[in-house]
């Protein structure tokens, strides 16, 4: 019986050793590391907003305001009679044989991850205008050959009011005048 009792004792001791070994296995751990790199890009964003005076003369509503892709309807105008079909368009005679229609809106430029204190604003038209038609932004004549600087140091997040103006000589044939004006904000 002693021999038989020792076998039980040995079997119990062996089983306890296995259990303790497996408990120690549960407590094991391991570590690993991963090296990461990320380049944070600075960016600026330009949007067009309706001016607070929208609806009054010289401030027509923008289509799709609050984005960087808007439309602006300047109505129909004529030299004879001196008027425009939209009450929000500013109409005036510039000299004896040229009239001008215009409407203003706000440009807002914001920045992210940039130490730039301010930005330059420029604009360019997409196509050359017909003879005797001139496109301007706030009194600055636009071309389709290069961006023309409008401002040298505008503040971020501040609304900057700009007016699109079209000057038409009284001898221009009846037609639809269409243009795309691209604005460019560049961090200083």
C-alpha positions in Angstrom: 0.0 0.0 0.0 2.9 2.3 0.7 4.0 1.8 -2.8 0.6 2.4 -4.0 0.3 5.5 -1.8 3.6 6.8 -3.2 2.2 6.5 -6.7 -0.7 8.7 -5.8 1.5 11.1 -4.0 3.8 11.2 -7.1 0.8 11.6 -9.4 -0.6 14.4 -7.3 2.8 16.2 -7.1 3.3 15.8 -10.8 -0.2 17.2 -11.6 0.4 20.2 -9.3 3.7 20.9 -10.9 2.0 21.0 -14.4 -0.7 23.3 -13.1 1.8 25.7 -11.5 3.9 25.6 -14.7 0.9 26.5 -16.8 -0.1 29.3 -14.4 3.4 30.8 -14.8 2.9 30.6 -18.6 -0.2 32.8 -18.3 1.8 35.6 -16.6 4.3 35.9 -19.4 4.4 39.1 -21.5 6.2 40.5 -24.5 6.7 44.0 -25.8 7.2 45.5 -29.3 7.8 48.9 -30.7 6.8 50.6 -33.9 8.5 53.7 -35.2 6.1 56.2 -36.9 6.6 59.3 -38.9 4.0 61.8 -40.1 4.5 65.0 -42.0 1.9 67.7 -41.1 1.1 69.9 -44.1 0.1 73.4 -43.6 -2.9 74.5 -45.6 -5.0 77.5 -46.3 -8.6 77.4 -47.5 -10.5 80.1 -49.4 -14.3 80.4 -49.5 -16.7 83.0 -50.9 -19.6 84.3 -48.7 -22.5 86.7 -49.2 -21.7 90.1 -47.7 -23.9 91.2 -44.8 -25.5 93.7 -47.2 -26.6 91.0 -49.7 -29.8 92.0 -51.5 -29.0 95.7 -51.5 -27.6 97.6 -54.5 -24.1 96.3 -55.2 -24.5 93.1 -53.3 -26.1 90.3 -55.2 -26.5 86.8 -53.6 -24.0 84.2 -54.5 -25.1 80.8 -55.7 -23.5 78.1 -53.5 -22.2 80.7 -50.9 -19.9 79.4 -48.2 -17.8 77.3 -50.7 -14.9 77.8 -53.0 -17.0 77.4 -56.2 -19.8 80.0 -56.5 -21.9 81.6 -59.2 -22.9 85.3 -59.5 -25.6 86.6 -61.8 -25.2 90.1 -62.9 -28.5 90.2 -64.9 -29.0 92.1 -68.2 -27.7 95.6 -68.7 -27.8 98.2 -71.5 -26.2 101.6 -72.0 -29.4 103.1 -73.3 -31.7 103.6 -70.4 -28.8 103.1 -68.0 -30.0 100.2 -65.9 -29.7 96.5 -65.1 -32.4 93.9 -64.8 -31.4 93.0 -61.2 -31.9 95.6 -58.4 -28.9 94.2 -56.5 -26.5 95.0 -59.3 -24.7 98.4 -59.1 -24.9 100.1 -62.4 -23.0 103.3 -63.4 -21.6 105.1 -66.4 -17.8 105.3 -66.6 -17.0 108.1 -69.0 -19.2 109.0 -71.9 -19.5 105.7 -73.7 -18.9 102.9 -71.1 -21.1 101.5 -68.5 -20.2 99.3 -65.5 -22.1 96.6 -63.6 -20.8 95.2 -60.4 -21.6 93.2 -57.3 -19.6 92.6 -54.1 -19.1 89.6 -51.9 -16.7 88.5 -49.1 -13.6 86.3 -49.5 -12.6 84.5 -46.3 -9.3 82.6 -46.1 -8.5 80.4 -43.1 -5.3 78.5 -42.2 -4.3 75.3 -40.5 -0.9 74.2 -39.2 0.8 77.4 -40.5 2.9 80.1 -38.9 2.0 82.5 -41.7 0.7 85.8 -40.3 -1.3 86.8 -43.4 -1.7 86.1 -47.1 -1.6 87.7 -50.6 -4.7 87.6 -52.7 -4.7 87.6 -56.5 -7.1 86.9 -59.3 -7.1 85.9 -63.0 -9.8 85.5 -65.6 -10.0 82.3 -67.7 -10.5 83.8 -71.2 -9.7 87.0 -72.9 -12.8 89.3 -73.0 -14.3 90.5 -76.2 -13.2 93.8 -77.6 -14.3 96.8 -75.5 -15.2 94.7 -72.5 -13.0 94.8 -69.3 -13.3 92.6 -66.2 -12.1 94.0 -62.9 -11.9 93.0 -59.3 -12.3 95.9 -56.9 -10.9 98.3 -59.5 -8.0 96.1 -60.7 -8.1 95.0 -64.3 -7.9 91.2 -64.8 -6.1 89.3 -67.5 -6.1 85.7 -68.6 -2.3 85.6 -68.9 -1.3 85.8 -65.2 -2.7 86.3 -61.7 -2.9 90.0 -60.8 -2.3 90.9 -57.2 -5.2 92.4 -55.4 -3.9 92.6 -51.8 -0.5 92.1 -50.2 -1.3 91.2 -46.6 -4.9 90.2 -45.8 -5.7 88.7 -42.4 -6.8 85.1 -42.0 -10.4 84.4 -41.0 -11.4 88.1 -41.7 -14.0 88.8 -44.4 -12.4 90.8 -47.2 -15.0 92.4 -49.5 -14.3 92.2 -53.2 -16.4 93.5 -56.1 -16.5 92.0 -59.5 -17.0 94.7 -62.1 -17.6 94.5 -65.9 -17.1 97.6 -68.0 -18.8 97.5 -71.4 -18.4 100.1 -74.2 -21.7 101.2 -75.8 -20.7 99.7 -79.2 -20.4 96.1 -78.0 -22.8 93.8 -79.8 -25.6 92.2 -77.8 -24.3 89.0 -76.3 -24.0 87.0 -73.1 -20.8 87.8 -71.3 -19.5 84.9 -69.2 -16.3 84.6 -67.3 -14.6 82.5 -64.7 -12.5 84.5 -62.2 -10.0 82.4 -60.2 -8.9 83.7 -56.9 -5.5 82.7 -55.4 -4.6 83.1 -51.8 -0.9 82.6 -51.0 0.5 82.5 -47.5 3.1 85.1 -46.7 
